[in-house]
Amino acid sequence: MTEISEQSELTTLPNTQAKIVAIMNNKGGAGKTSTITNLAMTLAQAGRRVLLIDGDQQANSTEVMANGKKYYAQYGHTICDLYNNPRFDIMDAIIPAVSGDDKINNLFIIPSDPSFERVMENCLTRHHREKILSRHLQSVMEKFDYIMIDCSPGLNLSTTNAAFMADHVIIPVDGGSFALTGLDVVLDYLDEIRETRFTQFSVFRNEYNAAKKKMNTYLHEQLSSSERTRDNYLETRIRTDENISQAQVACIPLYCYNKGSLALNDYRSLMRELETVLSKEAQ
């Protein structure tokens, strides 16, 4: 694959300050990567300029958006460089997202790498370690409409950095028997990092299977009645669709894998609802 360099595209956007949206869940398998990659793709298709930051050492978003290059440190700069070097130029780590060999318009990514886990461990003794990512991003805040962060399942240093600076956090809840396990942990964690009762979050149902009526009823009642989540519970539900996991295996966004997937309508709905929420928060 030919190296893609499109830095000239990243001009300053007039009267723009990027909204930072992070996706978190302390429970693995809730669909964070599938949601953030497809939501970023949907926003880009709608004309928003998006930077997707892969903050997970599993590097799954990188696989999807960088043509299967899970070990991206072999090919170029990654998020590891941001954490290793306070003087590193973040622009050198930003690359265009691709589907196969084709560049995706309006969508850029800072790749991750499995070595990121070791890098985070080495940063634990640094002063103001929760501000590492925030400091790097200050120079590009006017170049994007959205900066979206894919967080790892654990509440590690990368997640702390995302929690420290996020304008909004989205939390997927799947339909499994332990679907609510990580939700309270994440909300308490956000309160702790922000040193206040954090309210700028949204909870939504992911991997929704209409056939699981009892579980769906239970989860809906819990999320809609809880004092903490009832005002932050989105109407959008991302349905279960085999095309989503198949697209991830193929290392391309869902839209590029199957334009006829019904789940694409769900991601468009999620985009519209999220933008409405962000607009209200900005007022």
N, C-alpha and C positions, 0 to 999 in steps of 0.2 A: 504494500500500500504506500502510495506517495505521501510524504509528510505534508500535512495541511497547516498552513500558517495564514491566518486571516486577521492579524492584529489591526489592520487598517479599518476593519469593520467596527472596532470598538471605540467609536468616537463618543464624546460626551453627548448625552441626551438632554435637550433643553428642558429646564424646569423639572428635572427628574431626580428623585432620591429613592434608591432601590428599597423595596419592601423585603424584609428577610423573613422567610417562612421555613421553619424546621419541622421535620416529621420525627416523632418519637413514640416508642412503646417499649417498656421494660421487658415485655414478653416477645420472644422470638417467633417468627412465622406469622405475624399479624398482617404482613403485606406492605411494609414500609417502602421497600425498594420499588415494587410494582406500582405503588401509588405515586411516589415522588417522580419517577421517570416518566410515567404517562401523563401526570399532571403538568410537568414541565414541558413535555411535547405539545400538549393541548394549548398551553399558554403561548408557546412559540408560534404555533399555527394561527393563533388569534392575533398575531402581530406584536406580542410582547417580547422584549429582549430578555432572555433568561440565562442566568448562570447557575448551574447545578453543581454543588460541592459534594463530593463523595466523602463523607466523614466517617465511613465505616471501614474498618480494616479488612472486612470480607470482600470489599471492592466489587460488589454486585452491580451497583449503578455504573461503575466504570466498564464492566463487561458489556452491559447493554448499550452504553453510549460511546464506547471506544472500540467497537469492532472486536469484542471478545478479549481484549488485552487486560486480563485480570492482574497480571504482574507488570503494571505499566511502568514501573521504575526502570525496566529494561529499555524503554523507548523514549522516555522524556521525564520532565519534572512532574512531581505529584504533590499532594497535600503534605507529605513528609517534609518537603523542602521548606514549607511555610513554618512548620513547627521546629525544624532544626536550626533555621537561620532567621533571626529577627530582621536582618537587612535584605532578605531575599525579595526580588521584584516579583510580586504576585502575577504580573502580566505574563511572565515566562512560564507559568503553570497553567494558564488558561488556554484551552484548545477548543476548536469547534467540535460539537457532538456530531457523530456520524451514524448512518444506517448502512452497514456494509462499508463501501468505499465512498458513499455519497454524503456530502456535508448536509446537515440539517439547518435550515435557515433560522436565525434568531436564537439558536440554542448553543450554549457553550458549557464546558465542564472543566472542573479541576479534579483530575483523577485521584484515586486512592491506590493503595498497594498493601498486600499483606504485611509488609514490614512496618506499616504505620503503628501496629500494636506496640512494637518495641520502641519506636520513636516516642510514643506517648508516655511510656514508662520512664524514659530518660528525661522527660520534661516535668515530672512530678515535683521536683525540688526547686523549680524556677519561681521567681517572684511574679505575681500577677499572671499566673499561668492560665487563668480563665479568660484572659484578654488577648491571647495570642492571635486567634483568627480575626477578632474585631479590629485589631491594629492593622493587619494586612489589608483588610477589606476597605478601609477608609478611602484609599486612593481610587477605588473603582465603583463607589456607591452611585456615582452619577452616570455610569456607563450601562446600567441595567435597570429594567423595570422591576425584576424580581431576582433575588438571590435565594435559592432553595437548598436546604442542607439535609442530606440523608444521614441520619444518626445511626449509630450501632445499637444493638439491643441492650447492651449494658450501659450503666450510667458512668461512663469513663470520662477522661479528660476532653475528648472530642465532643461528647454530648454536653459537658459542662460549658464549653466554649459556645456551642449553639444556643444553649439555654440562656446564657448571659446576654446575648445580643439579639435574639429573635424578636421581631415585631409580633409574630404570631406562631403558635405551635399547633400542628394538626396531629391528632392521635387516632390511628385506626383501631377498631375493635372488630375482631373476626367472630365467627360463629362457633368457636370451639368451647369445650367445657371449662376452660380456664381463661375465657375471653377477657374477663374483668380483672384478672390477677395483677397485671402491671399498671393499671390505670391510676389507682390511688397513689402508688409509689411514684409515678411520673409527676403527678400534680403536687405532691409533697416536695418532691425534688425541685420543681420549678419555683415553688414558694421559697425554698431555702436559698436557691441561687439568686433570685431576684430580691430577696429580703422583704417581701411583701406578699399579699395574697394575689397570686397571678391569675388574671381573668382572661387574658388574650389568647385563648386556645379554643379549638373546635374538636369535638369527638364525632366520628362518623362510623357507620357500619361498613366493613369491608368483607369481601368474600361471602356476600349475602346469598343464602340458599333458601328460597321461598318454601321449599319442602320441609324445612326444619321449623315447623310452626311453634312448638313448645319453647324451643330455645330462643327463637326470634321474639316471642311474646315476653319471655323472661328478661332478655337483654333490653328490649324496648322499655319495659316498665322500670328497670333499674336506672337506665340512662335518662329517661324523661321525668322521673320522680325525684332523683337525687338532687339535693340542694346545690351540690357542686357542679353538676353537669347539665341540669335541665335547660339552662339558658344558653348552653354552648353545644347543644346536640343538633347536628345538621340533619336536614331532611334527606340529603343525597345518600344513596346506598350503592356501593360498587358490587355488582352481582358476581357470583362465581362463574368463571368462563375459562375453559381449558386453553383458549387462545392466549390468555395472559401468561400462563406458565410456559406454554410452547414458544411464545415470543422471547421469553427470557432465556430459554435453552438455546434458541437461535441467535441470541445476543443482538437483538434489534428491538426497537420500540413496537408496541402493539399495533399502532397505525400502519407501520411499514410491513408488518407481518400479515395482517388481515384487516383491510379497510372496512370489511363488512361486520366486524365484531360488534355485537350489541353493547359490550362493556364500554366502548368508546363514547357512547351517548352518556354513560354514567360519569366518565371523567370530564366530559364537557359540562355536565350539570354541576359537578364538584367545583370546577373552575368558576362558573358563574356564581355559585353560592359563596365560595371563598372570597371572590372579589367584592361581593356585596357586604360581607362581614368586615373586610378590611376597610372598605369605604366608610362604613359606620364608625369604626374605631378611630378613623382619622379625623372625624368631625369634632 
